Amino acid sequence: MSVTAFNGTKVLLTEERWKHIVLRHPEMENKLPLILDTVANPDEVYIDLAGAFHALKRLLGEVSDYLIVIYYKENREGYIRTAFYTSYGRKDRRYKQFKKLKPS
């Protein structure tokens, strides 16, 4: 599966990574469209010290406040590493140290 990210990068979700996401975060099992939409249309984007992108989507009426999808870019393509829910407080604490990008 693939999606075009906010910055024009083609981002892939491999079968192996999808199995990892569902195994580690079973609440994501039926959330594939939401995961891909978060990469394509994030509300916020951060880049960590290792160069991975963190796409965040604010959720209304879901089990948590945000969906986070982490992916990295190699050459011209990106690869989703993981996806999970987080609360507003945890998001605030975690992303203070990361560089915030502006989704286009």
C-alpha positions in Angstrom: 0.0 0.0 0.0 1.2 3.5 -0.6 0.1 7.1 -0.1 1.5 10.5 -1.1 2.6 12.4 1.9 2.0 16.1 2.6 5.4 16.9 1.1 4.9 14.9 -2.1 6.9 11.9 -1.0 5.5 8.4 -1.9 5.2 6.6 1.4 4.8 2.8 1.5 3.2 0.6 4.2 4.6 -2.9 3.8 2.8 -6.1 4.9 5.5 -6.6 7.5 5.1 -3.1 9.0 1.3 -3.5 8.9 1.6 -6.8 10.9 3.9 -5.0 13.4 1.4 -2.2 13.9 -1.6 -4.5 14.4 0.4 -6.8 16.7 1.8 -4.0 18.9 -1.3 -1.8 18.7 -4.4 -4.0 18.1 -6.7 -1.0 18.3 -5.2 0.0 14.9 -6.6 -3.1 13.1 -9.5 -1.3 11.3 -7.7 2.0 11.1 -5.8 1.6 7.8 -7.6 4.4 6.0 -7.1 6.8 8.9 -3.3 5.9 9.0 -2.9 6.6 5.3 -4.9 9.8 5.6 -2.7 11.0 8.5 0.4 10.7 6.3 -1.4 12.5 3.4 -3.2 15.2 5.4 -1.6 15.6 8.8 -2.6 18.3 11.3 1.0 18.6 12.6 4.3 17.2 11.4 7.6 16.9 13.3 11.0 15.5 12.4 13.1 13.8 15.1 16.8 13.7 15.5 17.1 10.5 13.4 15.3 12.2 10.5 12.0 10.3 10.9 8.8 12.2 10.2 6.0 12.1 12.8 2.6 12.9 11.2 -0.1 13.7 13.7 -3.9 13.8 13.2 -6.1 15.3 15.8 -9.0 13.0 16.5 -12.6 13.8 17.6 -14.6 11.1 19.3 -11.9 8.5 19.0 -10.2 6.5 21.8 -7.5 9.1 22.2 -6.6 12.7 21.2 -4.1 12.0 18.4 -3.0 9.4 15.9 0.7 9.4 15.3 2.2 7.8 12.2 6.0 7.6 12.1 7.8 7.2 8.8 11.2 7.7 7.4 12.4 8.7 4.0 15.1 6.9 1.9 16.0 8.6 -1.4 12.6 9.4 -2.9 10.4 7.0 -1.0 9.2 6.9 2.5 8.3 3.9 4.7 5.9 3.7 7.6 7.5 2.4 10.7 4.6 2.4 13.2 1.3 4.1 14.1 -0.3 4.5 17.5 -2.7 6.7 19.5 -1.5 9.2 22.1 -3.0 11.7 24.5 -2.7 15.5 24.3 -0.4 15.6 27.4 2.0 12.9 26.1 2.1 14.5 22.6 2.9 17.9 24.2 5.8 16.4 26.3 7.2 14.2 23.6 7.2 16.8 20.7 8.8 19.7 22.6 12.2 18.6 21.5 11.4 17.9 17.8 11.5 20.3 14.9 8.0 21.2 13.8 7.3 21.3 10.0 4.4 23.0 8.3 2.2 20.6 6.3 1.6 22.1 2.8 
